[in-house]
Amino acid sequence: MEKALALDASVLKKRPLKVPAGCGAVVLGSEFCAGLLPSPQEVLDVMAAFKGRIILATPMLTEAGLAAVKKILLAAGKSRRLEVIANDLGLLELLRARFKGKAAVSCGRILTHRVRIMPQAYAEKFLARYGIRTFEVDDASIIKRLEPYGLALSWHYPFKYATVTRFCPWEERWASACGKSCLGRTAPLTHPGLPVTLWRIGSAYFVRGQRGRAGVERNIFTPPFKER
């Protein structure tokens, strides 16, 4: 089982990259906010500092976001084969048309929930069309529904995705413009009507507390952030 660490590529600007022993991959970017995509140079910096596998996490994308991911793939692909976690149909088409065989493709958590409710025959054609080989998951309840497809599972912890918004809760504006004010921060959200505390990370909300999982292809750990 592979171990991976999710991190913000900008940490290299503050200190040398330190990846725990036994960790074979690092995940850059975000499945939930295009404003948190790394720059091509940040990806190249991580490649220079870390010789393991590089995984690029991407969210649902606008045209500008799609262009930004394309630039990353063109720059990084010259040095090393990437894996791309995709949640956007436009990106899947781009990967199929321009980067087939050059980037491994994983089905992101948002898209995995869409696959979960597809008719099985349709889902099989969908997964085959885009060469998807892995499901990103953080919800144990959907694993059985994904078993018929026979794909590898990539488990995320300790944060479990609950919901996402296009209105940035940190900057209190729509997320088309991003000042990256959330980097390295998280904030709890409590309310008498909520059964658990939600944790705000980027433009998404999570439940915290789950552990790594046995019997999966890889475990991805997102380090705790400094609370607001």
NORBELLIN-V503773 format. One record per residue. N is the residue number from 0. SS is DSSP state (hx for helix, st for strand, lp for the rest). PSI is psi in radians with two decimals (999 if undefined). D_FIRST is the distance of its C-alpha to the first C-alpha in whole Angstrom. Layout:
N | SS | PSI | D_FIRST
N | SS | PSI | D_FIRST
This chain:
0 | lp | 2.25 | 0
1 | st | 2.54 | 4
2 | st | 2.37 | 7
3 | st | 2.68 | 10
4 | st | 2.19 | 13
5 | st | 2.28 | 16
6 | st | 2.88 | 20
7 | lp | 2.13 | 23
8 | hx | -0.39 | 24
9 | hx | -0.17 | 27
10 | hx | -0.43 | 26
11 | hx | -0.37 | 27
12 | hx | -0.30 | 31
13 | lp | -0.58 | 31
14 | lp | 2.80 | 29
15 | lp | 2.54 | 26
16 | lp | 2.24 | 23
17 | lp | 2.03 | 21
18 | lp | 2.26 | 17
19 | lp | 2.59 | 15
20 | lp | 2.47 | 14
21 | lp | -0.07 | 10
22 | lp | 2.01 | 10
23 | lp | -0.07 | 10
24 | st | 2.69 | 12
25 | st | 2.55 | 14
26 | st | 2.19 | 16
27 | st | 2.63 | 20
28 | st | -2.75 | 22
29 | lp | 2.48 | 22
30 | lp | -0.05 | 22
31 | lp | -0.24 | 25
32 | lp | 2.11 | 28
33 | hx | -0.39 | 29
34 | hx | -0.28 | 31
35 | hx | 0.17 | 27
36 | lp | 2.47 | 27
37 | lp | 2.80 | 26
38 | lp | 2.80 | 29
39 | hx | -0.71 | 29
40 | hx | -0.66 | 30
41 | hx | -0.68 | 27
42 | hx | -0.75 | 24
43 | hx | -0.64 | 26
44 | hx | -0.73 | 26
45 | hx | -0.70 | 23
46 | hx | -0.67 | 22
47 | hx | -0.55 | 24
48 | hx | -0.35 | 23
49 | lp | 2.18 | 19
50 | lp | -0.01 | 18
51 | lp | -2.89 | 15
52 | st | 2.53 | 14
53 | st | 2.23 | 16
54 | st | 2.20 | 16
55 | st | 2.03 | 19
56 | st | 2.30 | 20
57 | lp | 2.59 | 23
58 | lp | -2.93 | 25
59 | lp | 2.47 | 28
60 | lp | 2.55 | 30
61 | lp | 3.11 | 34
62 | hx | -0.69 | 36
63 | hx | -0.71 | 36
64 | hx | -0.68 | 32
65 | hx | -0.71 | 31
66 | hx | -0.65 | 33
67 | hx | -0.73 | 31
68 | hx | -0.69 | 28
69 | hx | -0.74 | 30
70 | hx | -0.70 | 31
71 | hx | -0.80 | 27
72 | hx | -0.70 | 26
73 | hx | -0.70 | 29
74 | hx | -0.84 | 29
75 | hx | -0.54 | 25
76 | lp | -0.30 | 25
77 | lp | -0.43 | 28
78 | lp | -0.67 | 25
79 | lp | 2.63 | 22
80 | lp | 2.21 | 20
81 | st | 2.85 | 19
82 | st | 2.42 | 17
83 | st | 2.16 | 19
84 | st | 2.02 | 18
85 | st | 2.40 | 22
86 | lp | 0.04 | 24
87 | lp | 2.29 | 27
88 | hx | -0.64 | 29
89 | hx | -0.68 | 31
90 | hx | -0.70 | 28
91 | hx | -0.71 | 26
92 | hx | -0.69 | 30
93 | hx | -0.78 | 30
94 | hx | -0.68 | 26
95 | hx | -0.69 | 28
96 | hx | -0.66 | 31
97 | hx | -0.38 | 30
98 | lp | 0.39 | 27
99 | lp | 2.21 | 26
100 | lp | -0.15 | 23
101 | lp | -0.27 | 23
102 | st | 2.25 | 21
103 | st | 2.57 | 18
104 | st | 2.26 | 18
105 | st | 2.53 | 16
106 | st | 1.99 | 18
107 | lp | 2.98 | 19
108 | hx | -0.68 | 19
109 | hx | -0.80 | 23
110 | hx | -0.58 | 23
111 | hx | -0.66 | 21
112 | hx | -0.50 | 23
113 | hx | -0.71 | 26
114 | hx | -0.66 | 24
115 | hx | -0.61 | 24
116 | lp | 0.04 | 28
117 | lp | 2.59 | 28
118 | lp | 2.46 | 30
119 | hx | -0.76 | 27
120 | hx | -0.71 | 29
121 | hx | -0.76 | 30
122 | hx | -0.69 | 26
123 | hx | -0.73 | 25
124 | hx | -0.69 | 28
125 | hx | -0.86 | 27
126 | hx | -0.69 | 23
127 | hx | -0.70 | 24
128 | hx | -0.70 | 27
129 | lp | 0.12 | 24
130 | lp | 0.57 | 22
131 | st | 2.29 | 19
132 | st | -0.17 | 16
133 | st | 2.51 | 14
134 | st | 2.28 | 15
135 | st | 2.20 | 15
136 | st | 2.64 | 15
137 | lp | 0.24 | 16
138 | lp | 1.87 | 18
139 | hx | -0.42 | 17
140 | hx | -0.31 | 21
141 | hx | -0.10 | 20
142 | hx | -0.76 | 17
143 | hx | -0.67 | 19
144 | hx | -0.45 | 22
145 | hx | -0.23 | 19
146 | hx | -0.68 | 18
147 | hx | -0.35 | 21
148 | hx | -0.26 | 19
149 | lp | 0.41 | 16
150 | lp | 2.79 | 14
151 | st | 2.69 | 11
152 | st | 2.37 | 10
153 | st | 2.00 | 10
154 | st | 2.29 | 11
155 | st | 2.40 | 13
156 | st | 2.81 | 15
157 | st | 0.08 | 17
158 | st | 2.29 | 20
159 | st | 2.16 | 20
160 | st | 2.32 | 22
161 | st | -0.88 | 26
162 | st | 2.93 | 28
163 | st | 2.71 | 29
164 | lp | 2.67 | 32
165 | lp | -0.13 | 34
166 | st | 1.98 | 37
167 | st | 2.05 | 35
168 | lp | -0.25 | 36
169 | lp | -0.74 | 36
170 | lp | -0.06 | 38
171 | lp | 0.89 | 40
172 | st | 2.89 | 40
173 | st | 2.56 | 39
174 | lp | 0.19 | 36
175 | lp | -0.46 | 37
176 | lp | 2.39 | 38
177 | lp | 2.18 | 36
178 | lp | 0.07 | 37
179 | lp | 0.58 | 33
180 | lp | -0.18 | 34
181 | lp | -0.16 | 31
182 | lp | 2.25 | 29
183 | lp | 0.24 | 28
184 | st | 2.67 | 29
185 | st | 2.79 | 29
186 | st | 2.40 | 31
187 | st | 2.58 | 31
188 | st | 2.01 | 33
189 | lp | 2.68 | 35
190 | lp | 2.53 | 38
191 | lp | -0.45 | 40
192 | lp | -0.12 | 39
193 | lp | 2.25 | 35
194 | lp | -0.39 | 33
195 | lp | 2.87 | 30
196 | lp | 2.31 | 30
197 | st | 2.54 | 29
198 | st | 2.22 | 28
199 | st | 2.07 | 29
200 | st | 2.06 | 27
201 | lp | -2.32 | 28
202 | lp | 0.38 | 30
203 | st | 2.88 | 28
204 | st | 2.46 | 27
205 | st | 2.78 | 25
206 | st | 2.35 | 24
207 | st | 2.54 | 23
208 | st | -0.29 | 21
209 | st | 2.78 | 18
210 | lp | 3.05 | 15
211 | lp | 2.84 | 11
212 | lp | 2.39 | 10
213 | lp | 2.76 | 8
214 | lp | 0.31 | 8
215 | lp | 2.91 | 7
216 | lp | -0.70 | 5
217 | st | 2.71 | 5
218 | st | 2.26 | 7
219 | st | 2.09 | 11
220 | st | 2.20 | 13
221 | st | 2.02 | 17
222 | lp | 2.59 | 19
223 | lp | 2.51 | 22
224 | lp | 2.90 | 25
225 | st | 2.24 | 29
226 | st | 2.58 | 31
227 | lp | 999 | 34
